Amino acid sequence: MASIVTASFNRNEVRPLWQERTYISVRPVEFAGGGSYGAYSGSARRGNRRSRRIVRTEPASSIAKRIFDIAAAGSALLFFAPFFIAIAVAIKVTSPGPVFFLQYRYGYRNRRFRIYKFRTMRTDAGDVRGIRQTVEGDARVTSIGKILRKTSLDEIPQLINVIRGDMSLVGPRPHVPGMLAADLPYEDLVPFYFQRHTARPGITGLAQVSGCRGSTVESGRAISRIDYDLHYIENWSLRMDVTIILRTIRKEFLSGSGF
């Protein structure tokens, strides 16, 4: 069963990182004092870059980010508790099968973890590997599932993953191992694909609120996602996390852009 939430992609809504440069996923992610995660650059180049960079903590190493995640996720679970129960009952009553959909995804440092989501598809028509992406008007989606996907409420159980430490509130969205992009394994399309896993995956991320939430059939759209993921990892801050969360609430929960 596919569990990747997709949405229509409007290129006009995507905010370009740089006007004159389309892609940034052609170099490894770097942090001051920690070197680069890629295998390139000589000592002279490394020294020059280190002198120009502001010292920045890697997202997964930040204690402040972890405390913020636990506090915010715990509060959100309490707030959504009535919705949690109502959604679980609605899923159980309207279609046969479990309430939750569980699937292994790539996590921090490529470690796989089991992600929690509300089930939105029929159990007899699902893609267990999750490689087949959801399309608009997908016949596999249940009546309740359409509402949950439209409002992104199917993502609520991932707050449990945040508290467990598998995920963060904000970060690159976790992908299914073997996920395809432009009919190729994602890592074959984007040279530094796995650099996105130098941070914990997030319930939401910079790519999603910037218009890169949708199908990866077209190579440009797929590469843009990784561009934003790497840009977030290199420039993250708690202020950026809060901004992305607020934009997500407005764009996903209030506007309903999923399908």
N, C-alpha and C positions, 0 to 999 in steps of 0.2 A: 504493500500500500504506500503510495507516495504521500509524504508528509511535508513536502516543501511548499510553503505558502507562496503563491505567485500573484502578480497583479499586472495590470496593463502598464505598458511602458510608454511614457510620453517624453520624447527626447527634449522637448522645449522646457520641461520641468527640471531637467538635470542641470545642476550647477557645475560648470567646468572648473577644474582645479586651477588650470592655467589656460588662458586664451590661446596661446601659441603652442601649447604642448598637450597632445591628446592623452598620451599614456605616461605613467610614471613607474610602471611595474617592470622596469628594465634594470633595476639595481636593488641590492639587498637592503633590508631595514637596518638602520644603525642607531646606536645609543652612545652618548658621550661616556667615555670611561670603560665601555664594555666592548669596544670594537664593533665590527660588522658581523652579521649572521651569514654573510655570503663569503665566498672564497676568492676575493680579489682585492685590489688596491695595494700599492706599495707603501713602505713606511713613510716616505715623504708626503704622499698624498694623504695618508691617514693622519699624519701630524698636522697638516694644514687644516683639514676638516675638523679635527678635534679642537683646534684653537678657535674656530669660528662657531662651534656649536654650543648651545646652552645645555648645561648638565641636566639630563632628564631621566627620571626613573622609568624603567620598563613597566607597562601597565600591570602585568601579573605579579610584579614584585612590590607593588605599592600597598602598604598596610592601610592607608587612608581609603584607597579605592575599595579594598576588601571590606572594611568596616562600613563604608557607605552602601555597598551591595547588600550586606546582611541586614542592616537597619531598614533600608528602603524595601527590600524584597519581603522581609517579615511584616512590615506595615502594610504592604500591598496585599499580601495573603490574607491578613485580617480584614482589610477593606473589601476584598473580593470574595470572602467566605460565602456570603449568601448567593452570589452569582455562581460560585463554584458548585454548590449543592444543586441549585436549580438547573444548571447546564448538564450536570451529571445525570439527573433524573430525566431531563428531556432527551438526551442521547439514548438512554436505556429504553425509554418508552417508544421512541419513534423508529428505532432500527435495531436488529439483533446484533450482538457482539459486545465487546468490552467498551467501557467508558473511555479509557485512555488508549492512546496509540504510543507504543514504545519502539524506538529505533536507535541503532548505534550511529553516532556521528563522530566526526573528527573533533578533538578537543585540544587543549593546551599541549604543545610540543608533540602533536600528532597522536596523542593518546586518545583512544576511543572511549566514549561514555554513552550511557543510555539516556536519551532525551525523552521528556514527558510532554505529551500534547493531548488535547481532547480529540477523540476520533471524529473525523468529519467525512469519512468515506465509507462506502459499503465494504464489509469484510470480504465479500465474494468477488470483488472487482479491484482489489488493491494491488499495488506493486510493492511487495515486501522489501525489495532492495532499495526502493525509493529513487531509482534512476529516471523513471518516466515522470516527467514534470506535469503539474496540473495546468490545464488550459482553461480559458474562459468558456463557461457552459459545459464543463466536464461532467459527463453522465455519472461518474463514480461518486460525486459529492452528494451527500444526503441533504434533505430539506433543512435540517438544523445545521448541518455543516456549512451550508451556503451563508447562513447568518453569522456563524462563528468566524468564518474566513473573511467575510466582508468587514467585520468589526475587529478582527485579529484577536478575538476572545479565546480562540483555540490555543493561544500561546500562554495563557495564564498558568498552566501547570509547570511551565519552565521556571517559575519563581522558586520551585522546589529545587531545581537544578542549581540555581544561583546560591541558595542557602547551603547546599551540599558542597559547593565549591567547584562544580563541573563547569559553570558558566558565570558570566558577569551580566549585569544589566545592560551594559553597552560594550560592544566589541564586534568583530567580524561574525556574521551569521554562520552557525555550524553547518557544514556540508556533509552529505552522505559520502562515504568512501566510494570512489569510482564514479562520482558525479560527472556527467558529460557537459561540455560547453562547445557549441558549434560542432557537434558530433564527434568530439575528441575528449579524452580524459582531460579534466581541467588543468592538471599539471603539465600536460603536453602543450596546451594552448598558451599558458602563461608560465614563463621560465621560473619566476620566483613565487609560484603559487603557495608553496608551503610556508613562506615567510609570514603569511597571515596567521599562522598558528603559533606565533611567538607571543600571542596574547590569548587570554581566555575568550571563547566565543561568547557572543552577547545575544540577548533577546531582541535587541534592536542595535542599529549601528549607523555610522555616517553614510554608508552606501544606500541604506534603505530610505533615510530621510532626504537623500539628495536625488531621488528618482530612479535609483538602480535596484529596484525591487521588482523582479519579474523574470521572464524567460531568459535562458542563457543560450538560446538557439543561435542568435547572431553573435559573432565573435566580438564585435565592438562593445556590445552591452556587457558581455561576460568579462572582458578585460577591464572595463570601467569599474566593475564591482571590486576587483582586486586593487585597482588604483586607489579607490576610496578607503579600502581596508588598510592598506599600507600607510596612506596619509594619516589615518586616525592613529595607528600605532605609533608613528613617529612624532605626532603632535598632541597626543591626548593630554587631558587635564580633567580634574573634577568638574571644573566649570563647563568644559566641552561636554562631559557626560550629562550634566544637568540639562544643558541646551538641547542635546539630542533627544533626551527623554521627553522634554516638553514638546519638541517638534513631532515626536512619535505620537504622543497623546492627541495632538491636534490633527495630524495627518492620517493616522491609522484608526484610532478609536472613535474620534468625532466625525471625521470625513468619510471613513469606510472605503479604503482604496483597494482592499484585497478581493480575491475571488477564488 
